[in-house]
Amino acid sequence: MQNTLNVTYSTIKTILTTIPSYYLPQGDGSYDLFAVGTEVLVHSHISNGDVSDFASHFMSGCTAVSSADDALVLGQVANKVPFVSPRTADGKIRIAQEKTDGDRVNFFSVDYTDPTTWYPQSTRAVNETASDVSPDESPRTVYAVAHSPVVDPYHGKITGEDALKSAQGYSYRMAVTVTPSGGSPATKTEQDPHFGTGGHYTVDYDTGRITFLSPLNAGDTVNATYYWVNLTAGNGAASRFIVAPAAGKKLSLDVAECQFSTDVDVRDTVVFEVWGIADFFLPPAAMQAYGIPAGIGYKIKLQQVKYKSLSDFQNDAFKSYPTYPAMGASDNWRAQKQPVTVFDWDYLTSITLLSSSGMEIRIFLEHDHPFGGWMATASFYCKSEVEK
């Protein structure tokens, strides 16, 4: 049943031109106005000076009716609102779920068996001079950068790797130049893994070694710009992966999954935390007691769950899927080289992260100790909407 709102003329005239509107003349020269929305009927009685304003500015855009019921019926027709709800054979009203108007946003974590995928907390080295690994030998083909492991966004290890950019807008791809003695630097190209041939060099991302496919000369200088992972940072600083809403948005986490290859060797504790700005979650007295200054965006831990063993994942997950078999040729870098088990958290109540309060989810290995085995990743399936 439609609700009726009785408002002043100054209020109703703000919507007369935006939704189906009707007027009912009264015998004394006044009018009853009706604006019919999909859920409400807005009514106003106008008289005296408001009548001339209505006649001058809005009457031509409204439809004359002989009763309030006429206005309601015509408004429902104009709004395409059915008068009779569809029903089942036994008289129950049919209900159809609608999909959200929000955007679907998915987050795919780093691979916790492979530090060369730990890009979110990596450090950029710019135009660093690589060292000749064997300066007294010939041919000169192997050079090493100062830090490793090096982030590898080129060999299909990170889902969506081609679109990855750092917070400063830089690509995570390694860039290499070679400068001959007395000459100008020339950009070199990494071998394309699709072909397995061509290009100027390959990279061992675990060790940070660059191997040139043609020997360099004794006076040549090799420079590299790249991102590297500091495995000694500690406290999860190297492996941390963050799920957070964009500015002005709220992010609802509906489903989370972990994908583990069956040969996975869990060597560290996985930590799942929810963080937010203290000002929104602590009373002023508590902030003062903890020595947290207000107004600077200081974040605090709101929730923490630790997974110390595979049994913890099995116990906490909502369900798991049948193990996916290994797929593809064993010598193909695109293949799934091990069977994979997927654990699923299908939240009945979404975890909602608000950008206004700086909320985010952090996932990391407590001691930054990589797992053994072929793969250990997490996926987060979210809905992004404007925060109101």
LUMTI-763838 format. One record per residue (C-alpha): residue number from 1; chain; residue in one letter; x, y, z. Coordinates in Angstrom, 3 decimals. Layout:
N
<NUM; 'A'; 'A'; <X; Y; Z>>;
...
// end
This chain:
388
<1; 'A'; 'M'; <0.000; 0.000; 0.000>>;
<2; 'A'; 'Q'; <1.326; 3.413; -0.919>>;
<3; 'A'; 'N'; <2.255; 5.905; 1.811>>;
<4; 'A'; 'T'; <0.867; 9.456; 1.583>>;
<5; 'A'; 'L'; <3.022; 12.427; 2.517>>;
<6; 'A'; 'N'; <1.353; 15.796; 3.126>>;
<7; 'A'; 'V'; <3.791; 18.625; 2.451>>;
<8; 'A'; 'T'; <3.863; 22.376; 1.795>>;
<9; 'A'; 'Y'; <3.667; 23.866; -1.684>>;
<10; 'A'; 'S'; <7.307; 24.993; -1.499>>;
<11; 'A'; 'T'; <8.294; 21.356; -0.976>>;
<12; 'A'; 'I'; <6.098; 19.692; -3.581>>;
<13; 'A'; 'K'; <7.010; 22.105; -6.338>>;
<14; 'A'; 'T'; <10.620; 20.900; -6.176>>;
<15; 'A'; 'I'; <9.510; 17.524; -7.579>>;
<16; 'A'; 'L'; <6.558; 18.426; -9.821>>;
<17; 'A'; 'T'; <8.698; 18.364; -12.958>>;
<18; 'A'; 'T'; <10.534; 15.141; -12.112>>;
<19; 'A'; 'I'; <7.761; 12.584; -11.437>>;
<20; 'A'; 'P'; <4.147; 12.121; -12.671>>;
<21; 'A'; 'S'; <2.153; 15.048; -11.198>>;
<22; 'A'; 'Y'; <-1.589; 15.909; -11.124>>;
<23; 'A'; 'Y'; <-3.879; 18.738; -9.957>>;
<24; 'A'; 'L'; <-7.453; 18.648; -8.669>>;
<25; 'A'; 'P'; <-9.316; 22.024; -8.854>>;
<26; 'A'; 'Q'; <-11.403; 22.957; -5.802>>;
<27; 'A'; 'G'; <-14.566; 25.079; -5.914>>;
<28; 'A'; 'D'; <-12.958; 27.959; -4.008>>;
<29; 'A'; 'G'; <-10.133; 28.496; -6.531>>;
<30; 'A'; 'S'; <-7.575; 26.426; -4.637>>;
<31; 'A'; 'Y'; <-5.958; 23.162; -5.821>>;
<32; 'A'; 'D'; <-4.932; 19.791; -4.467>>;
<33; 'A'; 'L'; <-1.614; 18.713; -5.988>>;
<34; 'A'; 'F'; <-0.426; 15.096; -6.218>>;
<35; 'A'; 'A'; <3.055; 13.848; -7.157>>;
<36; 'A'; 'V'; <3.052; 10.044; -7.492>>;
<37; 'A'; 'G'; <6.288; 8.173; -6.852>>;
<38; 'A'; 'T'; <6.798; 4.417; -6.933>>;
<39; 'A'; 'E'; <6.454; 4.123; -3.149>>;
<40; 'A'; 'V'; <4.798; 7.360; -1.955>>;
<41; 'A'; 'L'; <1.981; 9.734; -2.897>>;
<42; 'A'; 'V'; <2.993; 13.327; -2.152>>;
<43; 'A'; 'H'; <0.046; 15.675; -1.536>>;
<44; 'A'; 'S'; <-0.225; 19.413; -0.998>>;
<45; 'A'; 'H'; <-3.210; 21.790; -0.816>>;
<46; 'A'; 'I'; <-2.431; 25.208; -2.292>>;
<47; 'A'; 'S'; <-4.396; 28.427; -2.058>>;
<48; 'A'; 'N'; <-4.019; 32.207; -2.102>>;
<49; 'A'; 'G'; <-0.691; 33.446; -3.525>>;
<50; 'A'; 'D'; <0.628; 29.948; -4.282>>;
<51; 'A'; 'V'; <-2.145; 29.403; -6.841>>;
<52; 'A'; 'S'; <-0.806; 32.022; -9.249>>;
<53; 'A'; 'D'; <2.744; 30.650; -8.942>>;
<54; 'A'; 'F'; <1.499; 27.150; -9.741>>;
<55; 'A'; 'A'; <-0.591; 28.386; -12.689>>;
<56; 'A'; 'S'; <2.345; 30.320; -14.126>>;
<57; 'A'; 'H'; <5.131; 27.761; -13.716>>;
<58; 'A'; 'F'; <3.848; 24.209; -13.225>>;
<59; 'A'; 'M'; <0.221; 23.731; -14.350>>;
<60; 'A'; 'S'; <1.118; 23.086; -17.983>>;
<61; 'A'; 'G'; <3.362; 20.216; -16.954>>;
<62; 'A'; 'C'; <0.733; 18.536; -14.767>>;
<63; 'A'; 'T'; <-2.426; 16.599; -15.620>>;
<64; 'A'; 'A'; <-5.903; 17.598; -14.399>>;
<65; 'A'; 'V'; <-7.781; 14.827; -12.525>>;
<66; 'A'; 'S'; <-11.227; 14.561; -10.960>>;
<67; 'A'; 'S'; <-10.158; 12.721; -7.786>>;
<68; 'A'; 'A'; <-7.167; 11.679; -5.697>>;
<69; 'A'; 'D'; <-7.809; 8.082; -6.768>>;
<70; 'A'; 'D'; <-7.419; 9.114; -10.413>>;
<71; 'A'; 'A'; <-4.049; 10.692; -9.599>>;
<72; 'A'; 'L'; <-2.860; 7.554; -7.833>>;
<73; 'A'; 'V'; <-3.935; 5.164; -10.593>>;
<74; 'A'; 'L'; <-2.482; 7.310; -13.383>>;
<75; 'A'; 'G'; <0.732; 7.734; -11.420>>;
<76; 'A'; 'Q'; <1.107; 4.001; -10.937>>;
<77; 'A'; 'V'; <0.589; 3.490; -14.667>>;
<78; 'A'; 'A'; <3.161; 6.163; -15.502>>;
<79; 'A'; 'N'; <5.683; 4.560; -13.126>>;
<80; 'A'; 'K'; <4.920; 1.077; -14.529>>;
<81; 'A'; 'V'; <4.071; -0.215; -11.064>>;
<82; 'A'; 'P'; <1.813; -3.307; -11.273>>;
<83; 'A'; 'F'; <-1.473; -3.225; -9.377>>;
<84; 'A'; 'V'; <-1.486; -6.979; -8.842>>;
<85; 'A'; 'S'; <1.607; -8.841; -7.634>>;
<86; 'A'; 'P'; <2.439; -12.052; -9.522>>;
<87; 'A'; 'R'; <1.442; -15.074; -7.438>>;
<88; 'A'; 'T'; <2.096; -18.801; -7.377>>;
<89; 'A'; 'A'; <-0.673; -21.354; -7.949>>;
<90; 'A'; 'D'; <-1.338; -21.530; -4.200>>;
<91; 'A'; 'G'; <-1.602; -17.741; -3.825>>;
<92; 'A'; 'K'; <1.883; -16.830; -2.538>>;
<93; 'A'; 'I'; <3.383; -13.584; -3.845>>;
<94; 'A'; 'R'; <6.285; -14.253; -6.198>>;
<95; 'A'; 'I'; <9.544; -12.571; -5.157>>;
<96; 'A'; 'A'; <12.539; -12.069; -7.444>>;
<97; 'A'; 'Q'; <15.973; -11.101; -6.131>>;
<98; 'A'; 'E'; <17.697; -8.285; -7.979>>;
<99; 'A'; 'K'; <21.412; -8.055; -8.522>>;
<100; 'A'; 'T'; <23.211; -5.214; -6.812>>;
<101; 'A'; 'D'; <23.858; -1.934; -8.600>>;
<102; 'A'; 'G'; <27.355; -1.893; -7.083>>;
<103; 'A'; 'D'; <30.517; -2.851; -8.961>>;
<104; 'A'; 'R'; <32.068; -6.265; -8.512>>;
<105; 'A'; 'V'; <35.687; -5.922; -7.343>>;
<106; 'A'; 'N'; <37.911; -8.956; -6.842>>;
<107; 'A'; 'F'; <41.259; -9.103; -5.049>>;
<108; 'A'; 'F'; <43.817; -11.867; -5.640>>;
<109; 'A'; 'S'; <46.564; -12.237; -3.074>>;
<110; 'A'; 'V'; <50.238; -12.927; -3.522>>;
<111; 'A'; 'D'; <51.390; -16.543; -3.678>>;
<112; 'A'; 'Y'; <52.682; -17.385; -0.210>>;
<113; 'A'; 'T'; <54.943; -20.113; -1.627>>;
<114; 'A'; 'D'; <56.708; -17.635; -3.931>>;
<115; 'A'; 'P'; <58.233; -14.347; -2.645>>;
<116; 'A'; 'T'; <58.743; -13.133; -6.225>>;
<117; 'A'; 'T'; <54.975; -12.443; -6.208>>;
<118; 'A'; 'W'; <55.037; -10.336; -3.007>>;
<119; 'A'; 'Y'; <54.767; -7.044; -4.854>>;
<120; 'A'; 'P'; <52.515; -4.920; -2.528>>;
<121; 'A'; 'Q'; <55.251; -4.179; 0.044>>;
<122; 'A'; 'S'; <58.232; -4.360; -2.306>>;
<123; 'A'; 'T'; <60.912; -1.665; -2.660>>;
<124; 'A'; 'R'; <61.910; 0.020; -5.906>>;
<125; 'A'; 'A'; <65.565; 0.189; -6.954>>;
<126; 'A'; 'V'; <66.142; 2.788; -9.669>>;
<127; 'A'; 'N'; <68.846; 2.534; -12.333>>;
<128; 'A'; 'E'; <71.049; 0.396; -10.113>>;
<129; 'A'; 'T'; <74.364; -0.804; -11.560>>;
<130; 'A'; 'A'; <74.409; -4.600; -11.677>>;
<131; 'A'; 'S'; <77.627; -6.415; -10.860>>;
<132; 'A'; 'D'; <79.438; -8.725; -13.271>>;
<133; 'A'; 'V'; <79.238; -12.128; -11.591>>;
<134; 'A'; 'S'; <82.422; -13.372; -13.279>>;
<135; 'A'; 'P'; <84.456; -10.268; -14.207>>;
<136; 'A'; 'D'; <87.622; -12.251; -14.951>>;
<137; 'A'; 'E'; <85.939; -14.766; -17.203>>;
<138; 'A'; 'S'; <84.665; -14.709; -20.751>>;
<139; 'A'; 'P'; <82.003; -14.578; -22.003>>;
<140; 'A'; 'R'; <80.425; -11.955; -19.761>>;
<141; 'A'; 'T'; <76.785; -12.983; -19.663>>;
<142; 'A'; 'V'; <75.656; -13.086; -15.995>>;
<143; 'A'; 'Y'; <75.087; -9.950; -13.930>>;
<144; 'A'; 'A'; <73.459; -9.616; -10.500>>;
<145; 'A'; 'V'; <71.444; -6.835; -8.910>>;
<146; 'A'; 'A'; <72.073; -5.950; -5.271>>;
<147; 'A'; 'H'; <68.778; -7.185; -3.849>>;
<148; 'A'; 'S'; <66.625; -10.288; -4.195>>;
<149; 'A'; 'P'; <64.127; -11.825; -4.564>>;
<150; 'A'; 'V'; <62.952; -9.630; -7.425>>;
<151; 'A'; 'V'; <59.242; -9.176; -8.171>>;
<152; 'A'; 'D'; <58.184; -11.155; -11.251>>;
<153; 'A'; 'P'; <55.004; -9.825; -12.948>>;
<154; 'A'; 'Y'; <55.787; -11.424; -16.314>>;
<155; 'A'; 'H'; <55.396; -15.199; -16.054>>;
<156; 'A'; 'G'; <51.753; -15.673; -15.020>>;
<157; 'A'; 'K'; <52.435; -15.988; -11.304>>;
<158; 'A'; 'I'; <50.156; -13.088; -10.276>>;
<159; 'A'; 'T'; <46.547; -12.888; -11.474>>;
<160; 'A'; 'G'; <46.062; -9.611; -13.369>>;
<161; 'A'; 'E'; <49.795; -8.925; -13.379>>;
<162; 'A'; 'D'; <49.799; -6.913; -16.627>>;
<163; 'A'; 'A'; <47.680; -4.178; -15.025>>;
<164; 'A'; 'L'; <49.673; -3.903; -11.802>>;
<165; 'A'; 'K'; <51.034; -0.482; -10.927>>;
<166; 'A'; 'S'; <52.705; 0.764; -7.769>>;
<167; 'A'; 'A'; <51.173; 3.552; -5.681>>;
<168; 'A'; 'Q'; <53.419; 5.952; -7.627>>;
<169; 'A'; 'G'; <52.128; 4.611; -10.959>>;
<170; 'A'; 'Y'; <55.232; 2.608; -11.916>>;
<171; 'A'; 'S'; <55.201; -0.817; -13.539>>;
<172; 'A'; 'Y'; <56.637; -3.683; -11.480>>;
<173; 'A'; 'R'; <58.462; -5.033; -14.547>>;
<174; 'A'; 'M'; <62.257; -5.034; -14.460>>;
<175; 'A'; 'A'; <63.864; -2.607; -16.939>>;
<176; 'A'; 'V'; <67.458; -3.169; -18.088>>;
<177; 'A'; 'T'; <69.873; -0.976; -20.046>>;
<178; 'A'; 'V'; <73.409; -1.658; -21.284>>;
<179; 'A'; 'T'; <75.868; 1.200; -21.765>>;
<180; 'A'; 'P'; <79.055; 0.527; -23.747>>;
<181; 'A'; 'S'; <82.220; 2.322; -22.693>>;
<182; 'A'; 'G'; <81.919; 5.928; -23.858>>;
<183; 'A'; 'G'; <78.511; 5.266; -25.392>>;
<184; 'A'; 'S'; <74.845; 5.867; -24.615>>;
<185; 'A'; 'P'; <72.558; 3.459; -22.717>>;
<186; 'A'; 'A'; <70.472; 1.088; -24.839>>;
<187; 'A'; 'T'; <67.270; -0.508; -23.518>>;
<188; 'A'; 'K'; <67.293; -4.292; -23.591>>;
<189; 'A'; 'T'; <64.303; -6.637; -23.816>>;
<190; 'A'; 'E'; <63.571; -9.625; -21.589>>;
<191; 'A'; 'Q'; <62.855; -12.873; -23.394>>;
<192; 'A'; 'D'; <59.105; -13.394; -23.921>>;
<193; 'A'; 'P'; <58.073; -16.596; -22.048>>;
<194; 'A'; 'H'; <55.471; -17.335; -24.726>>;
<195; 'A'; 'F'; <58.195; -18.026; -27.292>>;
<196; 'A'; 'G'; <61.041; -19.102; -25.020>>;
<197; 'A'; 'T'; <63.422; -17.593; -27.579>>;
<198; 'A'; 'G'; <64.507; -14.139; -28.659>>;
<199; 'A'; 'G'; <65.009; -11.059; -26.550>>;
<200; 'A'; 'H'; <68.275; -9.984; -24.959>>;
<201; 'A'; 'Y'; <68.223; -11.547; -21.494>>;
<202; 'A'; 'T'; <66.447; -13.771; -18.967>>;
<203; 'A'; 'V'; <66.086; -13.214; -15.221>>;
<204; 'A'; 'D'; <66.360; -15.532; -12.231>>;
<205; 'A'; 'Y'; <63.956; -13.606; -10.010>>;
<206; 'A'; 'D'; <64.794; -15.622; -6.898>>;
<207; 'A'; 'T'; <68.480; -14.686; -7.004>>;
<208; 'A'; 'G'; <68.323; -11.408; -8.951>>;
<209; 'A'; 'R'; <70.664; -12.652; -11.684>>;
<210; 'A'; 'I'; <70.349; -11.357; -15.252>>;
<211; 'A'; 'T'; <71.669; -13.670; -17.968>>;
<212; 'A'; 'F'; <72.334; -12.089; -21.356>>;
<213; 'A'; 'L'; <71.788; -14.295; -24.385>>;
<214; 'A'; 'S'; <74.770; -12.722; -26.168>>;
<215; 'A'; 'P'; <78.017; -11.920; -24.296>>;
<216; 'A'; 'L'; <78.723; -8.312; -23.319>>;
<217; 'A'; 'N'; <82.016; -6.505; -23.681>>;
<218; 'A'; 'A'; <84.432; -5.826; -20.855>>;
<219; 'A'; 'G'; <83.600; -2.108; -20.672>>;
<220; 'A'; 'D'; <79.830; -2.484; -20.781>>;
<221; 'A'; 'T'; <77.756; -1.277; -17.816>>;
<222; 'A'; 'V'; <74.449; -2.923; -16.920>>;
<223; 'A'; 'N'; <71.784; -0.938; -15.066>>;
<224; 'A'; 'A'; <68.437; -2.196; -13.800>>;
<225; 'A'; 'T'; <65.293; -0.683; -12.339>>;
<226; 'A'; 'Y'; <63.238; -3.252; -10.434>>;
<227; 'A'; 'Y'; <61.213; -4.043; -7.309>>;
<228; 'A'; 'W'; <62.594; -6.353; -4.641>>;
<229; 'A'; 'V'; <61.226; -8.019; -1.486>>;
<230; 'A'; 'N'; <62.916; -7.599; 1.897>>;
<231; 'A'; 'L'; <62.398; -11.003; 3.516>>;
<232; 'A'; 'T'; <64.203; -9.853; 6.675>>;
<233; 'A'; 'A'; <61.734; -7.032; 7.394>>;
<234; 'A'; 'G'; <59.860; -9.210; 9.919>>;
<235; 'A'; 'N'; <56.364; -9.058; 11.453>>;
<236; 'A'; 'G'; <54.707; -9.766; 8.118>>;
<237; 'A'; 'A'; <55.978; -6.547; 6.536>>;
<238; 'A'; 'A'; <57.208; -8.331; 3.399>>;
<239; 'A'; 'S'; <54.236; -10.639; 2.763>>;
<240; 'A'; 'R'; <51.414; -8.245; 3.671>>;
<241; 'A'; 'F'; <48.521; -8.038; 1.213>>;
<242; 'A'; 'I'; <45.777; -5.423; 1.717>>;
<243; 'A'; 'V'; <42.108; -5.386; 0.694>>;
<244; 'A'; 'A'; <40.647; -1.872; 0.966>>;
<245; 'A'; 'P'; <37.890; 0.224; -0.633>>;
<246; 'A'; 'A'; <38.630; 3.028; -3.068>>;
<247; 'A'; 'A'; <38.195; 6.595; -1.831>>;
<248; 'A'; 'G'; <34.534; 7.451; -1.267>>;
<249; 'A'; 'K'; <33.452; 3.805; -1.535>>;
<250; 'A'; 'K'; <32.438; 1.017; 0.788>>;
<251; 'A'; 'L'; <33.583; -2.524; 0.114>>;
<252; 'A'; 'S'; <31.517; -5.550; 1.103>>;
<253; 'A'; 'L'; <33.389; -8.840; 1.333>>;
<254; 'A'; 'D'; <30.895; -11.543; 0.377>>;
<255; 'A'; 'V'; <33.076; -14.579; -0.346>>;
<256; 'A'; 'A'; <36.696; -15.465; 0.392>>;
<257; 'A'; 'E'; <38.631; -18.498; -0.805>>;
<258; 'A'; 'C'; <42.045; -20.026; -0.232>>;
<259; 'A'; 'Q'; <43.643; -22.107; -2.958>>;
<260; 'A'; 'F'; <46.282; -24.612; -1.787>>;
<261; 'A'; 'S'; <48.164; -27.062; -3.987>>;
<262; 'A'; 'T'; <48.129; -30.528; -2.427>>;
<263; 'A'; 'D'; <51.916; -30.429; -1.991>>;
<264; 'A'; 'V'; <51.732; -27.212; 0.082>>;
<265; 'A'; 'D'; <54.008; -27.162; 3.130>>;
<266; 'A'; 'V'; <52.668; -24.682; 5.711>>;
<267; 'A'; 'R'; <55.751; -23.166; 7.354>>;
<268; 'A'; 'D'; <54.328; -20.028; 8.931>>;
<269; 'A'; 'T'; <51.165; -18.640; 10.535>>;
<270; 'A'; 'V'; <48.712; -16.846; 8.241>>;
<271; 'A'; 'V'; <47.264; -13.750; 9.914>>;
<272; 'A'; 'F'; <43.936; -12.154; 8.886>>;
<273; 'A'; 'E'; <43.282; -8.718; 10.420>>;
<274; 'A'; 'V'; <40.744; -5.890; 10.077>>;
<275; 'A'; 'W'; <42.084; -2.354; 10.698>>;
<276; 'A'; 'G'; <40.512; 1.098; 10.901>>;
<277; 'A'; 'I'; <41.215; 4.672; 11.988>>;
<278; 'A'; 'A'; <41.167; 4.908; 15.787>>;
<279; 'A'; 'D'; <39.031; 8.080; 15.862>>;
<280; 'A'; 'F'; <36.039; 6.093; 14.555>>;
<281; 'A'; 'F'; <36.344; 3.080; 16.842>>;
<282; 'A'; 'L'; <37.692; 4.318; 20.184>>;
<283; 'A'; 'P'; <36.144; 6.869; 22.551>>;
<284; 'A'; 'P'; <38.309; 9.951; 23.249>>;
<285; 'A'; 'A'; <39.138; 8.701; 26.750>>;
<286; 'A'; 'A'; <40.510; 5.419; 25.387>>;
<287; 'A'; 'M'; <42.574; 7.200; 22.727>>;
<288; 'A'; 'Q'; <44.055; 9.412; 25.419>>;
<289; 'A'; 'A'; <44.760; 6.421; 27.649>>;
<290; 'A'; 'Y'; <46.587; 4.641; 24.820>>;
<291; 'A'; 'G'; <48.441; 7.794; 23.800>>;
<292; 'A'; 'I'; <46.866; 7.888; 20.344>>;
<293; 'A'; 'P'; <46.652; 11.440; 18.914>>;
<294; 'A'; 'A'; <43.323; 12.341; 17.302>>;
<295; 'A'; 'G'; <42.864; 13.550; 13.741>>;
<296; 'A'; 'I'; <45.984; 12.050; 12.144>>;
<297; 'A'; 'G'; <44.440; 8.862; 10.715>>;
<298; 'A'; 'Y'; <46.200; 6.518; 13.150>>;
<299; 'A'; 'K'; <44.992; 2.969; 12.467>>;
<300; 'A'; 'I'; <44.297; 0.287; 15.037>>;
<301; 'A'; 'K'; <43.652; -3.435; 14.821>>;
<302; 'A'; 'L'; <39.913; -4.206; 15.136>>;
<303; 'A'; 'Q'; <39.913; -7.967; 14.576>>;
<304; 'A'; 'Q'; <42.478; -10.731; 14.205>>;
<305; 'A'; 'V'; <42.304; -14.406; 13.202>>;
<306; 'A'; 'K'; <45.361; -16.670; 12.985>>;
<307; 'A'; 'Y'; <45.682; -19.872; 10.983>>;
<308; 'A'; 'K'; <48.614; -21.889; 12.300>>;
<309; 'A'; 'S'; <47.953; -25.163; 10.521>>;
<310; 'A'; 'L'; <46.008; -26.643; 7.647>>;
<311; 'A'; 'S'; <43.499; -27.917; 10.204>>;
<312; 'A'; 'D'; <42.726; -24.300; 11.168>>;
<313; 'A'; 'F'; <41.708; -23.573; 7.583>>;
<314; 'A'; 'Q'; <39.603; -26.720; 7.408>>;
<315; 'A'; 'N'; <37.870; -25.946; 10.709>>;
<316; 'A'; 'D'; <37.125; -22.286; 9.967>>;
<317; 'A'; 'A'; <36.135; -22.548; 6.302>>;
<318; 'A'; 'F'; <32.461; -22.796; 5.408>>;
<319; 'A'; 'K'; <33.144; -25.520; 2.867>>;
<320; 'A'; 'S'; <35.708; -26.866; 0.440>>;
<321; 'A'; 'Y'; <35.406; -27.964; -3.160>>;
<322; 'A'; 'P'; <36.541; -31.270; -4.636>>;
<323; 'A'; 'T'; <40.249; -31.131; -5.376>>;
<324; 'A'; 'Y'; <40.972; -29.798; -8.859>>;
<325; 'A'; 'P'; <43.390; -32.122; -10.672>>;
<326; 'A'; 'A'; <46.662; -30.947; -12.134>>;
<327; 'A'; 'M'; <46.023; -29.619; -15.631>>;
<328; 'A'; 'G'; <48.293; -28.953; -18.583>>;
<329; 'A'; 'A'; <51.673; -30.291; -19.632>>;
<330; 'A'; 'S'; <54.243; -30.470; -16.834>>;
<331; 'A'; 'D'; <56.818; -28.549; -18.911>>;
<332; 'A'; 'N'; <54.414; -25.683; -19.764>>;
<333; 'A'; 'W'; <54.757; -22.592; -17.561>>;
<334; 'A'; 'R'; <51.022; -21.897; -18.055>>;
<335; 'A'; 'A'; <49.960; -25.250; -16.543>>;
<336; 'A'; 'Q'; <48.493; -26.030; -13.119>>;
<337; 'A'; 'K'; <51.298; -28.314; -12.045>>;
<338; 'A'; 'Q'; <49.735; -29.725; -8.865>>;
<339; 'A'; 'P'; <46.218; -30.689; -7.731>>;
<340; 'A'; 'V'; <44.565; -27.777; -5.871>>;
<341; 'A'; 'T'; <42.094; -27.727; -2.971>>;
<342; 'A'; 'V'; <39.867; -24.653; -2.483>>;
<343; 'A'; 'F'; <38.557; -23.626; 0.965>>;
<344; 'A'; 'D'; <35.540; -21.311; 0.897>>;
<345; 'A'; 'W'; <34.225; -18.659; 3.309>>;
<346; 'A'; 'D'; <30.744; -17.763; 2.031>>;
<347; 'A'; 'Y'; <29.743; -14.990; 4.420>>;
<348; 'A'; 'L'; <26.045; -14.831; 5.299>>;
<349; 'A'; 'T'; <26.706; -11.327; 6.617>>;
<350; 'A'; 'S'; <29.207; -9.362; 4.549>>;
<351; 'A'; 'I'; <32.290; -7.816; 6.102>>;
<352; 'A'; 'T'; <31.879; -4.152; 5.160>>;
<353; 'A'; 'L'; <34.892; -1.852; 4.892>>;
<354; 'A'; 'L'; <34.274; 1.914; 4.864>>;
<355; 'A'; 'S'; <36.803; 4.202; 3.211>>;
<356; 'A'; 'S'; <35.725; 7.118; 5.432>>;
<357; 'A'; 'S'; <36.996; 5.276; 8.515>>;
<358; 'A'; 'G'; <40.125; 3.930; 6.830>>;
<359; 'A'; 'M'; <39.055; 0.300; 7.089>>;
<360; 'A'; 'E'; <41.101; -2.430; 5.432>>;
<361; 'A'; 'I'; <41.877; -6.135; 5.649>>;
<362; 'A'; 'R'; <45.487; -7.213; 6.030>>;
<363; 'A'; 'I'; <46.681; -10.750; 5.267>>;
<364; 'A'; 'F'; <50.278; -11.793; 5.859>>;
<365; 'A'; 'L'; <52.666; -14.472; 7.089>>;
<366; 'A'; 'E'; <53.555; -13.761; 10.699>>;
<367; 'A'; 'H'; <57.304; -14.314; 10.193>>;
<368; 'A'; 'D'; <57.527; -13.749; 6.403>>;
<369; 'A'; 'H'; <58.588; -17.384; 6.034>>;
<370; 'A'; 'P'; <57.414; -18.612; 2.601>>;
<371; 'A'; 'F'; <55.427; -21.836; 2.366>>;
<372; 'A'; 'G'; <56.806; -24.810; 0.503>>;
<373; 'A'; 'G'; <55.005; -26.404; -2.415>>;
<374; 'A'; 'W'; <53.602; -25.090; -5.651>>;
<375; 'A'; 'M'; <50.847; -22.604; -4.693>>;
<376; 'A'; 'A'; <49.064; -20.963; -1.751>>;
<377; 'A'; 'T'; <46.859; -17.982; -2.620>>;
<378; 'A'; 'A'; <43.658; -16.270; -1.474>>;
<379; 'A'; 'S'; <40.835; -14.632; -3.435>>;
<380; 'A'; 'F'; <38.368; -12.035; -2.156>>;
<381; 'A'; 'Y'; <35.102; -11.434; -4.020>>;
<382; 'A'; 'C'; <33.665; -8.043; -3.081>>;
<383; 'A'; 'K'; <30.993; -5.505; -3.944>>;
<384; 'A'; 'S'; <32.001; -1.839; -4.227>>;
<385; 'A'; 'E'; <29.387; 0.898; -3.715>>;
<386; 'A'; 'V'; <29.334; 4.620; -3.046>>;
<387; 'A'; 'E'; <29.543; 5.244; 0.675>>;
<388; 'A'; 'K'; <26.588; 7.306; 1.860>>;
// end
